Amino acid sequence: MRLLFILIVLLTLTGMSLTAQSGLRTSWGNDNLRKESRINIDVFPNPATHFISLSDVTGVTKIILYNMVGVRVREFSEITPDARHSLENLPRGMYLVQIIGTNNVNLAVKRLYKQ
C-alpha cells in the first residue's frame, strides 16, 4: 500500500498519469504552449449556457472544444471580435477550450463549465 502511494506521488510530480486503457501517458496541459505565443485570453461567460465568446481574438484562428474524455465536440473557425460561438445541444458539464493561433500554435487552453 505504501509503495502504491509513493508511485502515485512520483507520477504526479513528474506529470505522468496511469490510465487503464493506454498504460502510461503524459498529462495534457499548458506545458506544450509556445512561451512566446502565450497571451491572456478569457473565455466568457463561464459558466456558460448558450454561447461563449473570447476577450481577445488577436491572432486566434480556431477554437476547439473537448469534453473531459478528450473527444473533440465542437470546432469554430470563424473568429471575429463580436462572435458568439454556440454551445447548443451540448450536455452540461466541464469542457476544455483550446485556442489555436496562426500556424496551428496553441495559444491557450481554458476550462469551461456548460450549465
Backbone as XML, in Angstrom:
<?xml version="1.0"?>
<chain id="A" units="angstrom">
  <residue number="1" name="MET">
    <atom name="N" x="0.827" y="-1.183" z="0.000"/>
    <atom name="CA" x="0.000" y="0.000" z="0.000"/>
    <atom name="C" x="0.876" y="1.253" z="0.000"/>
  </residue>
  <residue number="2" name="ARG">
    <atom name="N" x="1.906" y="1.240" z="0.831"/>
    <atom name="CA" x="2.814" y="2.376" z="0.910"/>
    <atom name="C" x="3.551" y="2.562" z="-0.422"/>
  </residue>
  <residue number="3" name="LEU">
    <atom name="N" x="3.923" y="1.459" z="-1.080"/>
    <atom name="CA" x="4.608" y="1.522" z="-2.365"/>
    <atom name="C" x="3.701" y="2.130" z="-3.438"/>
  </residue>
  <residue number="4" name="LEU">
    <atom name="N" x="2.424" y="1.763" z="-3.428"/>
    <atom name="CA" x="1.467" y="2.331" z="-4.373"/>
    <atom name="C" x="1.326" y="3.835" z="-4.176"/>
  </residue>
  <residue number="5" name="PHE">
    <atom name="N" x="1.254" y="4.273" z="-2.932"/>
    <atom name="CA" x="1.159" y="5.701" z="-2.623"/>
    <atom name="C" x="2.387" y="6.454" z="-3.129"/>
  </residue>
  <residue number="6" name="ILE">
    <atom name="N" x="3.568" y="5.903" z="-2.914"/>
    <atom name="CA" x="4.808" y="6.534" z="-3.377"/>
    <atom name="C" x="4.828" y="6.604" z="-4.897"/>
  </residue>
  <residue number="7" name="LEU">
    <atom name="N" x="4.380" y="5.548" z="-5.569"/>
    <atom name="CA" x="4.331" y="5.532" z="-7.027"/>
    <atom name="C" x="3.392" y="6.618" z="-7.555"/>
  </residue>
  <residue number="8" name="ILE">
    <atom name="N" x="2.229" y="6.764" z="-6.944"/>
    <atom name="CA" x="1.272" y="7.786" z="-7.371"/>
    <atom name="C" x="1.850" y="9.178" z="-7.167"/>
  </residue>
  <residue number="9" name="VAL">
    <atom name="N" x="2.502" y="9.416" z="-6.039"/>
    <atom name="CA" x="3.110" y="10.725" z="-5.773"/>
    <atom name="C" x="4.198" y="11.026" z="-6.795"/>
  </residue>
  <residue number="10" name="LEU">
    <atom name="N" x="5.050" y="10.056" z="-7.099"/>
    <atom name="CA" x="6.118" y="10.270" z="-8.076"/>
    <atom name="C" x="5.555" y="10.553" z="-9.458"/>
  </residue>
  <residue number="11" name="LEU">
    <atom name="N" x="4.534" y="9.814" z="-9.869"/>
    <atom name="CA" x="3.928" y="10.049" z="-11.180"/>
    <atom name="C" x="3.280" y="11.422" z="-11.249"/>
  </residue>
  <residue number="12" name="THR">
    <atom name="N" x="2.645" y="11.837" z="-10.166"/>
    <atom name="CA" x="2.013" y="13.152" z="-10.127"/>
    <atom name="C" x="3.058" y="14.252" z="-10.235"/>
  </residue>
  <residue number="13" name="LEU">
    <atom name="N" x="4.162" y="14.116" z="-9.535"/>
    <atom name="CA" x="5.204" y="15.130" z="-9.556"/>
    <atom name="C" x="5.898" y="15.227" z="-10.905"/>
  </residue>
  <residue number="14" name="THR">
    <atom name="N" x="5.961" y="14.128" z="-11.644"/>
    <atom name="CA" x="6.632" y="14.146" z="-12.942"/>
    <atom name="C" x="5.684" y="14.446" z="-14.085"/>
  </residue>
  <residue number="15" name="GLY">
    <atom name="N" x="4.383" y="14.663" z="-13.807"/>
    <atom name="CA" x="3.435" y="14.999" z="-14.854"/>
    <atom name="C" x="2.931" y="13.802" z="-15.622"/>
  </residue>
  <residue number="16" name="MET">
    <atom name="N" x="3.027" y="12.632" z="-15.050"/>
    <atom name="CA" x="2.574" y="11.416" z="-15.712"/>
    <atom name="C" x="1.315" y="10.925" z="-15.016"/>
  </residue>
  <residue number="17" name="SER">
    <atom name="N" x="0.513" y="10.137" z="-15.745"/>
    <atom name="CA" x="-0.676" y="9.550" z="-15.147"/>
    <atom name="C" x="-0.872" y="8.148" z="-15.683"/>
  </residue>
  <residue number="18" name="LEU">
    <atom name="N" x="-1.428" y="7.294" z="-14.857"/>
    <atom name="CA" x="-1.727" y="5.927" z="-15.274"/>
    <atom name="C" x="-3.166" y="5.873" z="-15.745"/>
  </residue>
  <residue number="19" name="THR">
    <atom name="N" x="-3.391" y="5.218" z="-16.880"/>
    <atom name="CA" x="-4.746" y="5.012" z="-17.353"/>
    <atom name="C" x="-4.955" y="3.538" z="-17.622"/>
  </residue>
  <residue number="20" name="ALA">
    <atom name="N" x="-6.182" y="3.067" z="-17.453"/>
    <atom name="CA" x="-6.480" y="1.651" z="-17.627"/>
    <atom name="C" x="-6.333" y="1.224" z="-19.081"/>
  </residue>
  <residue number="21" name="GLN">
    <atom name="N" x="-6.653" y="2.091" z="-20.031"/>
    <atom name="CA" x="-6.660" y="1.697" z="-21.428"/>
    <atom name="C" x="-5.317" y="1.898" z="-22.111"/>
  </residue>
  <residue number="22" name="SER">
    <atom name="N" x="-4.623" y="2.962" z="-21.811"/>
    <atom name="CA" x="-3.431" y="3.268" z="-22.591"/>
    <atom name="C" x="-2.128" y="3.148" z="-21.807"/>
  </residue>
  <residue number="23" name="GLY">
    <atom name="N" x="-2.178" y="2.598" z="-20.610"/>
    <atom name="CA" x="-0.953" y="2.441" z="-19.852"/>
    <atom name="C" x="-0.466" y="3.759" z="-19.297"/>
  </residue>
  <residue number="24" name="LEU">
    <atom name="N" x="0.783" y="4.128" z="-19.580"/>
    <atom name="CA" x="1.389" y="5.344" z="-19.062"/>
    <atom name="C" x="1.322" y="6.436" z="-20.110"/>
  </residue>
  <residue number="25" name="ARG">
    <atom name="N" x="0.845" y="7.605" z="-19.747"/>
    <atom name="CA" x="0.790" y="8.710" z="-20.695"/>
    <atom name="C" x="1.076" y="10.022" z="-19.976"/>
  </residue>
  <residue number="26" name="THR">
    <atom name="N" x="1.536" y="11.003" z="-20.726"/>
    <atom name="CA" x="1.790" y="12.307" z="-20.133"/>
    <atom name="C" x="0.492" y="13.074" z="-20.037"/>
  </residue>
  <residue number="27" name="SER">
    <atom name="N" x="0.419" y="13.979" z="-19.077"/>
    <atom name="CA" x="-0.795" y="14.774" z="-18.912"/>
    <atom name="C" x="-0.840" y="15.869" z="-19.968"/>
  </residue>
  <residue number="28" name="TRP">
    <atom name="N" x="-2.070" y="16.262" z="-20.323"/>
    <atom name="CA" x="-2.271" y="17.295" z="-21.338"/>
    <atom name="C" x="-2.566" y="18.596" z="-20.637"/>
  </residue>
  <residue number="29" name="GLY">
    <atom name="N" x="-1.778" y="19.599" z="-20.882"/>
    <atom name="CA" x="-1.992" y="20.871" z="-20.205"/>
    <atom name="C" x="-1.369" y="22.004" z="-20.980"/>
  </residue>
  <residue number="30" name="ASN">
    <atom name="N" x="-1.032" y="23.063" z="-20.286"/>
    <atom name="CA" x="-0.458" y="24.234" z="-20.920"/>
    <atom name="C" x="1.046" y="24.119" z="-21.124"/>
  </residue>
  <residue number="31" name="ASP">
    <atom name="N" x="1.653" y="22.981" z="-20.761"/>
    <atom name="CA" x="3.091" y="22.830" z="-20.885"/>
    <atom name="C" x="3.566" y="22.864" z="-22.326"/>
  </residue>
  <residue number="32" name="ASN">
    <atom name="N" x="2.699" y="22.433" z="-23.266"/>
    <atom name="CA" x="3.126" y="22.374" z="-24.655"/>
    <atom name="C" x="2.891" y="23.681" z="-25.396"/>
  </residue>
  <residue number="33" name="LEU">
    <atom name="N" x="2.482" y="24.722" z="-24.712"/>
    <atom name="CA" x="2.255" y="26.003" z="-25.357"/>
    <atom name="C" x="3.587" y="26.700" z="-25.601"/>
  </residue>
  <residue number="34" name="ARG">
    <atom name="N" x="3.712" y="27.326" z="-26.754"/>
    <atom name="CA" x="4.936" y="28.067" z="-27.041"/>
    <atom name="C" x="4.948" y="29.317" z="-26.180"/>
  </residue>
  <residue number="35" name="LYS">
    <atom name="N" x="5.998" y="29.491" z="-25.395"/>
    <atom name="CA" x="6.048" y="30.585" z="-24.436"/>
    <atom name="C" x="5.941" y="31.948" z="-25.096"/>
  </residue>
  <residue number="36" name="GLU">
    <atom name="N" x="6.547" y="32.111" z="-26.260"/>
    <atom name="CA" x="6.490" y="33.418" z="-26.897"/>
    <atom name="C" x="5.105" y="33.711" z="-27.471"/>
  </residue>
  <residue number="37" name="SER">
    <atom name="N" x="4.245" y="32.683" z="-27.577"/>
    <atom name="CA" x="2.921" y="32.874" z="-28.148"/>
    <atom name="C" x="1.832" y="32.987" z="-27.089"/>
  </residue>
  <residue number="38" name="ARG">
    <atom name="N" x="2.174" y="32.802" z="-25.836"/>
    <atom name="CA" x="1.155" y="32.864" z="-24.788"/>
    <atom name="C" x="0.576" y="34.263" z="-24.675"/>
  </residue>
  <residue number="39" name="ILE">
    <atom name="N" x="-0.749" y="34.300" z="-24.665"/>
    <atom name="CA" x="-1.436" y="35.566" z="-24.485"/>
    <atom name="C" x="-2.534" y="35.358" z="-23.467"/>
  </residue>
  <residue number="40" name="ASN">
    <atom name="N" x="-3.022" y="36.439" z="-22.922"/>
    <atom name="CA" x="-4.063" y="36.351" z="-21.908"/>
    <atom name="C" x="-5.427" y="36.459" z="-22.576"/>
  </residue>
  <residue number="41" name="ILE">
    <atom name="N" x="-6.081" y="35.333" z="-22.783"/>
    <atom name="CA" x="-7.401" y="35.292" z="-23.392"/>
    <atom name="C" x="-8.348" y="34.666" z="-22.389"/>
  </residue>
  <residue number="42" name="ASP">
    <atom name="N" x="-9.504" y="35.289" z="-22.187"/>
    <atom name="CA" x="-10.529" y="34.717" z="-21.322"/>
    <atom name="C" x="-11.695" y="34.249" z="-22.168"/>
  </residue>
  <residue number="43" name="VAL">
    <atom name="N" x="-12.287" y="33.129" z="-21.746"/>
    <atom name="CA" x="-13.495" y="32.612" z="-22.362"/>
    <atom name="C" x="-14.646" y="33.018" z="-21.445"/>
  </residue>
  <residue number="44" name="PHE">
    <atom name="N" x="-15.647" y="33.674" z="-22.001"/>
    <atom name="CA" x="-16.761" y="34.135" z="-21.174"/>
    <atom name="C" x="-18.071" y="33.958" z="-21.922"/>
  </residue>
  <residue number="45" name="PRO">
    <atom name="N" x="-19.202" y="33.898" z="-21.266"/>
    <atom name="CA" x="-19.357" y="33.760" z="-19.817"/>
    <atom name="C" x="-18.919" y="32.375" z="-19.368"/>
  </residue>
  <residue number="46" name="ASN">
    <atom name="N" x="-18.526" y="32.275" z="-18.140"/>
    <atom name="CA" x="-18.127" y="30.984" z="-17.586"/>
    <atom name="C" x="-18.603" y="30.935" z="-16.140"/>
  </residue>
  <residue number="47" name="PRO">
    <atom name="N" x="-19.605" y="30.169" z="-15.827"/>
    <atom name="CA" x="-20.247" y="29.120" z="-16.621"/>
    <atom name="C" x="-21.107" y="29.695" z="-17.749"/>
  </residue>
  <residue number="48" name="ALA">
    <atom name="N" x="-21.240" y="28.922" z="-18.818"/>
    <atom name="CA" x="-21.991" y="29.340" z="-19.996"/>
    <atom name="C" x="-23.247" y="28.487" z="-20.148"/>
  </residue>
  <residue number="49" name="THR">
    <atom name="N" x="-24.224" y="29.032" z="-20.860"/>
    <atom name="CA" x="-25.446" y="28.270" z="-21.114"/>
    <atom name="C" x="-25.686" y="28.062" z="-22.604"/>
  </residue>
  <residue number="50" name="HIS">
    <atom name="N" x="-25.608" y="29.135" z="-23.403"/>
    <atom name="CA" x="-25.945" y="29.025" z="-24.820"/>
    <atom name="C" x="-24.787" y="29.334" z="-25.767"/>
  </residue>
  <residue number="51" name="PHE">
    <atom name="N" x="-23.828" y="30.136" z="-25.321"/>
    <atom name="CA" x="-22.737" y="30.548" z="-26.204"/>
    <atom name="C" x="-21.512" y="30.922" z="-25.380"/>
  </residue>
  <residue number="52" name="ILE">
    <atom name="N" x="-20.367" y="31.041" z="-26.074"/>
    <atom name="CA" x="-19.140" y="31.576" z="-25.467"/>
    <atom name="C" x="-18.558" y="32.621" z="-26.413"/>
  </residue>
  <residue number="53" name="SER">
    <atom name="N" x="-17.747" y="33.490" z="-25.860"/>
    <atom name="CA" x="-17.000" y="34.484" z="-26.625"/>
    <atom name="C" x="-15.592" y="34.560" z="-26.050"/>
  </residue>
  <residue number="54" name="LEU">
    <atom name="N" x="-14.694" y="35.208" z="-26.787"/>
    <atom name="CA" x="-13.322" y="35.405" z="-26.327"/>
    <atom name="C" x="-13.100" y="36.871" z="-25.999"/>
  </residue>
  <residue number="55" name="SER">
    <atom name="N" x="-12.294" y="37.132" z="-24.967"/>
    <atom name="CA" x="-11.998" y="38.508" z="-24.571"/>
    <atom name="C" x="-11.073" y="39.199" z="-25.568"/>
  </residue>
  <residue number="56" name="ASP">
    <atom name="N" x="-10.236" y="38.438" z="-26.265"/>
    <atom name="CA" x="-9.299" y="38.994" z="-27.251"/>
    <atom name="C" x="-9.129" y="37.962" z="-28.357"/>
  </residue>
  <residue number="57" name="VAL">
    <atom name="N" x="-9.324" y="38.362" z="-29.601"/>
    <atom name="CA" x="-9.207" y="37.416" z="-30.717"/>
    <atom name="C" x="-7.969" y="37.678" z="-31.568"/>
  </residue>
  <residue number="58" name="THR">
    <atom name="N" x="-7.087" y="38.530" z="-31.099"/>
    <atom name="CA" x="-5.875" y="38.849" z="-31.851"/>
    <atom name="C" x="-5.041" y="37.583" z="-32.064"/>
  </residue>
  <residue number="59" name="GLY">
    <atom name="N" x="-4.820" y="37.223" z="-33.306"/>
    <atom name="CA" x="-4.006" y="36.063" z="-33.643"/>
    <atom name="C" x="-4.714" y="34.727" z="-33.521"/>
  </residue>
  <residue number="60" name="VAL">
    <atom name="N" x="-5.994" y="34.708" z="-33.148"/>
    <atom name="CA" x="-6.739" y="33.458" z="-32.990"/>
    <atom name="C" x="-7.326" y="33.040" z="-34.335"/>
  </residue>
  <residue number="61" name="THR">
    <atom name="N" x="-7.100" y="31.791" z="-34.720"/>
    <atom name="CA" x="-7.639" y="31.280" z="-35.978"/>
    <atom name="C" x="-8.684" y="30.187" z="-35.788"/>
  </residue>
  <residue number="62" name="LYS">
    <atom name="N" x="-8.678" y="29.538" z="-34.617"/>
    <atom name="CA" x="-9.594" y="28.425" z="-34.404"/>
    <atom name="C" x="-9.809" y="28.200" z="-32.918"/>
  </residue>
  <residue number="63" name="ILE">
    <atom name="N" x="-11.018" y="27.747" z="-32.560"/>
    <atom name="CA" x="-11.352" y="27.363" z="-31.193"/>
    <atom name="C" x="-11.874" y="25.932" z="-31.249"/>
  </residue>
  <residue number="64" name="ILE">
    <atom name="N" x="-11.335" y="25.057" z="-30.399"/>
    <atom name="CA" x="-11.771" y="23.659" z="-30.367"/>
    <atom name="C" x="-12.224" y="23.338" z="-28.956"/>
  </residue>
  <residue number="65" name="LEU">
    <atom name="N" x="-13.408" y="22.735" z="-28.836"/>
    <atom name="CA" x="-13.946" y="22.299" z="-27.543"/>
    <atom name="C" x="-13.780" y="20.789" z="-27.423"/>
  </residue>
  <residue number="66" name="TYR">
    <atom name="N" x="-13.270" y="20.355" z="-26.265"/>
    <atom name="CA" x="-13.120" y="18.934" z="-25.961"/>
    <atom name="C" x="-13.912" y="18.629" z="-24.698"/>
  </residue>
  <residue number="67" name="ASN">
    <atom name="N" x="-14.540" y="17.453" z="-24.663"/>
    <atom name="CA" x="-15.151" y="17.043" z="-23.405"/>
    <atom name="C" x="-14.047" y="16.504" z="-22.504"/>
  </residue>
  <residue number="68" name="MET">
    <atom name="N" x="-14.389" y="16.111" z="-21.296"/>
    <atom name="CA" x="-13.362" y="15.700" z="-20.337"/>
    <atom name="C" x="-12.778" y="14.323" z="-20.623"/>
  </residue>
  <residue number="69" name="VAL">
    <atom name="N" x="-13.324" y="13.636" z="-21.600"/>
    <atom name="CA" x="-12.747" y="12.362" z="-22.035"/>
    <atom name="C" x="-11.698" y="12.614" z="-23.114"/>
  </residue>
  <residue number="70" name="GLY">
    <atom name="N" x="-11.692" y="13.839" z="-23.668"/>
    <atom name="CA" x="-10.720" y="14.192" z="-24.696"/>
    <atom name="C" x="-11.272" y="14.125" z="-26.103"/>
  </residue>
  <residue number="71" name="VAL">
    <atom name="N" x="-12.582" y="13.951" z="-26.230"/>
    <atom name="CA" x="-13.215" y="13.886" z="-27.537"/>
    <atom name="C" x="-13.542" y="15.302" z="-28.017"/>
  </residue>
  <residue number="72" name="ARG">
    <atom name="N" x="-13.175" y="15.596" z="-29.257"/>
    <atom name="CA" x="-13.486" y="16.897" z="-29.849"/>
    <atom name="C" x="-14.987" y="16.964" z="-30.105"/>
  </residue>
  <residue number="73" name="VAL">
    <atom name="N" x="-15.655" y="17.970" z="-29.504"/>
    <atom name="CA" x="-17.104" y="18.067" z="-29.646"/>
    <atom name="C" x="-17.543" y="19.254" z="-30.500"/>
  </residue>
  <residue number="74" name="ARG">
    <atom name="N" x="-16.726" y="20.280" z="-30.611"/>
    <atom name="CA" x="-17.036" y="21.437" z="-31.449"/>
    <atom name="C" x="-15.741" y="22.058" z="-31.955"/>
  </residue>
  <residue number="75" name="GLU">
    <atom name="N" x="-15.849" y="22.699" z="-33.116"/>
    <atom name="CA" x="-14.728" y="23.454" z="-33.660"/>
    <atom name="C" x="-15.288" y="24.705" z="-34.321"/>
  </residue>
  <residue number="76" name="PHE">
    <atom name="N" x="-14.696" y="25.846" z="-33.996"/>
    <atom name="CA" x="-15.126" y="27.124" z="-34.562"/>
    <atom name="C" x="-13.944" y="27.735" z="-35.302"/>
  </residue>
  <residue number="77" name="SER">
    <atom name="N" x="-14.146" y="28.082" z="-36.569"/>
    <atom name="CA" x="-13.047" y="28.666" z="-37.335"/>
    <atom name="C" x="-13.343" y="30.087" z="-37.805"/>
  </residue>
  <residue number="78" name="GLU">
    <atom name="N" x="-14.561" y="30.555" z="-37.629"/>
    <atom name="CA" x="-14.884" y="31.945" z="-37.959"/>
    <atom name="C" x="-14.751" y="32.783" z="-36.682"/>
  </residue>
  <residue number="79" name="ILE">
    <atom name="N" x="-13.591" y="33.386" z="-36.518"/>
    <atom name="CA" x="-13.267" y="34.106" z="-35.295"/>
    <atom name="C" x="-13.306" y="35.611" z="-35.575"/>
  </residue>
  <residue number="80" name="THR">
    <atom name="N" x="-14.241" y="36.292" z="-34.932"/>
    <atom name="CA" x="-14.336" y="37.748" z="-35.033"/>
    <atom name="C" x="-14.510" y="38.303" z="-33.621"/>
  </residue>
  <residue number="81" name="PRO">
    <atom name="N" x="-14.214" y="39.588" z="-33.412"/>
    <atom name="CA" x="-14.296" y="40.153" z="-32.054"/>
    <atom name="C" x="-15.675" y="40.039" z="-31.404"/>
  </residue>
  <residue number="82" name="ASP">
    <atom name="N" x="-16.738" y="40.097" z="-32.192"/>
    <atom name="CA" x="-18.080" y="40.054" z="-31.606"/>
    <atom name="C" x="-18.774" y="38.701" z="-31.787"/>
  </residue>
  <residue number="83" name="ALA">
    <atom name="N" x="-18.034" y="37.677" z="-32.170"/>
    <atom name="CA" x="-18.622" y="36.359" z="-32.429"/>
    <atom name="C" x="-19.125" y="35.705" z="-31.146"/>
  </residue>
  <residue number="84" name="ARG">
    <atom name="N" x="-20.255" y="35.024" z="-31.257"/>
    <atom name="CA" x="-20.823" y="34.237" z="-30.164"/>
    <atom name="C" x="-20.876" y="32.798" z="-30.667"/>
  </residue>
  <residue number="85" name="HIS">
    <atom name="N" x="-20.074" y="31.936" z="-30.067"/>
    <atom name="CA" x="-19.945" y="30.547" z="-30.513"/>
    <atom name="C" x="-20.941" y="29.678" z="-29.746"/>
  </residue>
  <residue number="86" name="SER">
    <atom name="N" x="-21.806" y="29.017" z="-30.486"/>
    <atom name="CA" x="-22.933" y="28.292" z="-29.917"/>
    <atom name="C" x="-22.515" y="27.030" z="-29.155"/>
  </residue>
  <residue number="87" name="LEU">
    <atom name="N" x="-23.157" y="26.853" z="-28.004"/>
    <atom name="CA" x="-22.988" y="25.639" z="-27.200"/>
    <atom name="C" x="-24.275" y="24.816" z="-27.182"/>
  </residue>
  <residue number="88" name="GLU">
    <atom name="N" x="-25.212" y="25.154" z="-28.060"/>
    <atom name="CA" x="-26.489" y="24.443" z="-28.109"/>
    <atom name="C" x="-26.244" y="22.957" z="-28.340"/>
  </residue>
  <residue number="89" name="ASN">
    <atom name="N" x="-27.099" y="22.147" z="-27.762"/>
    <atom name="CA" x="-27.082" y="20.689" z="-27.881"/>
    <atom name="C" x="-25.870" y="20.020" z="-27.238"/>
  </residue>
  <residue number="90" name="LEU">
    <atom name="N" x="-25.093" y="20.757" z="-26.469"/>
    <atom name="CA" x="-24.015" y="20.138" z="-25.687"/>
    <atom name="C" x="-24.555" y="19.858" z="-24.292"/>
  </residue>
  <residue number="91" name="PRO">
    <atom name="N" x="-24.281" y="18.681" z="-23.750"/>
    <atom name="CA" x="-24.746" y="18.393" z="-22.396"/>
    <atom name="C" x="-24.011" y="19.237" z="-21.353"/>
  </residue>
  <residue number="92" name="ARG">
    <atom name="N" x="-24.628" y="19.373" z="-20.189"/>
    <atom name="CA" x="-24.000" y="20.091" z="-19.086"/>
    <atom name="C" x="-22.709" y="19.386" z="-18.703"/>
  </residue>
  <residue number="93" name="GLY">
    <atom name="N" x="-21.761" y="20.165" z="-18.247"/>
    <atom name="CA" x="-20.514" y="19.564" z="-17.779"/>
    <atom name="C" x="-19.313" y="20.441" z="-18.037"/>
  </residue>
  <residue number="94" name="MET">
    <atom name="N" x="-18.146" y="19.872" z="-17.791"/>
    <atom name="CA" x="-16.881" y="20.579" z="-17.934"/>
    <atom name="C" x="-16.277" y="20.284" z="-19.311"/>
  </residue>
  <residue number="95" name="TYR">
    <atom name="N" x="-15.709" y="21.314" z="-19.932"/>
    <atom name="CA" x="-15.083" y="21.196" z="-21.242"/>
    <atom name="C" x="-13.737" y="21.901" z="-21.230"/>
  </residue>
  <residue number="96" name="LEU">
    <atom name="N" x="-12.854" y="21.510" z="-22.137"/>
    <atom name="CA" x="-11.592" y="22.209" z="-22.355"/>
    <atom name="C" x="-11.719" y="22.987" z="-23.648"/>
  </residue>
  <residue number="97" name="VAL">
    <atom name="N" x="-11.329" y="24.253" z="-23.623"/>
    <atom name="CA" x="-11.379" y="25.116" z="-24.797"/>
    <atom name="C" x="-9.939" y="25.359" z="-25.236"/>
  </residue>
  <residue number="98" name="GLN">
    <atom name="N" x="-9.587" y="24.816" z="-26.395"/>
    <atom name="CA" x="-8.248" y="25.005" z="-26.939"/>
    <atom name="C" x="-8.312" y="26.153" z="-27.937"/>
  </residue>
  <residue number="99" name="ILE">
    <atom name="N" x="-7.466" y="27.156" z="-27.745"/>
    <atom name="CA" x="-7.446" y="28.334" z="-28.601"/>
    <atom name="C" x="-6.195" y="28.256" z="-29.471"/>
  </residue>
  <residue number="100" name="ILE">
    <atom name="N" x="-6.408" y="28.179" z="-30.780"/>
    <atom name="CA" x="-5.330" y="27.964" z="-31.746"/>
    <atom name="C" x="-5.053" y="29.267" z="-32.499"/>
  </residue>
  <residue number="101" name="GLY">
    <atom name="N" x="-3.767" y="29.547" z="-32.735"/>
    <atom name="CA" x="-3.367" y="30.727" z="-33.479"/>
    <atom name="C" x="-2.801" y="30.373" z="-34.843"/>
  </residue>
  <residue number="102" name="THR">
    <atom name="N" x="-2.167" y="31.338" z="-35.448"/>
    <atom name="CA" x="-1.546" y="31.161" z="-36.758"/>
    <atom name="C" x="-0.545" y="30.015" z="-36.720"/>
  </residue>
  <residue number="103" name="ASN">
    <atom name="N" x="-0.453" y="29.252" z="-37.805"/>
    <atom name="CA" x="0.436" y="28.091" z="-37.933"/>
    <atom name="C" x="0.126" y="27.004" z="-36.908"/>
  </residue>
  <residue number="104" name="ASN">
    <atom name="N" x="-1.143" y="26.912" z="-36.495"/>
    <atom name="CA" x="-1.609" y="25.892" z="-35.538"/>
    <atom name="C" x="-0.868" y="25.916" z="-34.205"/>
  </residue>
  <residue number="105" name="VAL">
    <atom name="N" x="-0.482" y="27.097" z="-33.756"/>
    <atom name="CA" x="0.179" y="27.254" z="-32.462"/>
    <atom name="C" x="-0.893" y="27.305" z="-31.375"/>
  </residue>
  <residue number="106" name="ASN">
    <atom name="N" x="-0.712" y="26.529" z="-30.300"/>
    <atom name="CA" x="-1.630" y="26.571" z="-29.162"/>
    <atom name="C" x="-1.398" y="27.862" z="-28.384"/>
  </residue>
  <residue number="107" name="LEU">
    <atom name="N" x="-2.401" y="28.735" z="-28.374"/>
    <atom name="CA" x="-2.274" y="29.991" z="-27.643"/>
    <atom name="C" x="-2.694" y="29.832" z="-26.189"/>
  </residue>
  <residue number="108" name="ALA">
    <atom name="N" x="-3.726" y="29.022" z="-25.944"/>
    <atom name="CA" x="-4.224" y="28.833" z="-24.581"/>
    <atom name="C" x="-5.134" y="27.621" z="-24.533"/>
  </residue>
  <residue number="109" name="VAL">
    <atom name="N" x="-5.260" y="27.071" z="-23.340"/>
    <atom name="CA" x="-6.240" y="26.022" z="-23.048"/>
    <atom name="C" x="-6.966" y="26.463" z="-21.784"/>
  </residue>
  <residue number="110" name="LYS">
    <atom name="N" x="-8.284" y="26.603" z="-21.886"/>
    <atom name="CA" x="-9.100" y="27.091" z="-20.774"/>
    <atom name="C" x="-10.151" y="26.065" z="-20.409"/>
  </residue>
  <residue number="111" name="ARG">
    <atom name="N" x="-10.544" y="26.068" z="-19.146"/>
    <atom name="CA" x="-11.663" y="25.227" z="-18.693"/>
    <atom name="C" x="-12.960" y="26.003" z="-18.812"/>
  </residue>
  <residue number="112" name="LEU">
    <atom name="N" x="-14.009" y="25.292" z="-19.193"/>
    <atom name="CA" x="-15.327" y="25.901" z="-19.350"/>
    <atom name="C" x="-16.364" y="24.994" z="-18.740"/>
  </residue>
  <residue number="113" name="TYR">
    <atom name="N" x="-17.276" y="25.579" z="-17.972"/>
    <atom name="CA" x="-18.386" y="24.811" z="-17.438"/>
    <atom name="C" x="-19.654" y="25.195" z="-18.188"/>
  </residue>
  <residue number="114" name="LYS">
    <atom name="N" x="-20.322" y="24.204" z="-18.776"/>
    <atom name="CA" x="-21.572" y="24.416" z="-19.505"/>
    <atom name="C" x="-22.718" y="24.040" z="-18.590"/>
  </residue>
  <residue number="115" name="GLN">
    <atom name="N" x="-23.637" y="24.986" z="-18.341"/>
    <atom name="CA" x="-24.793" y="24.721" z="-17.470"/>
    <atom name="C" x="-25.952" y="24.210" z="-18.299"/>
  </residue>
</chain>
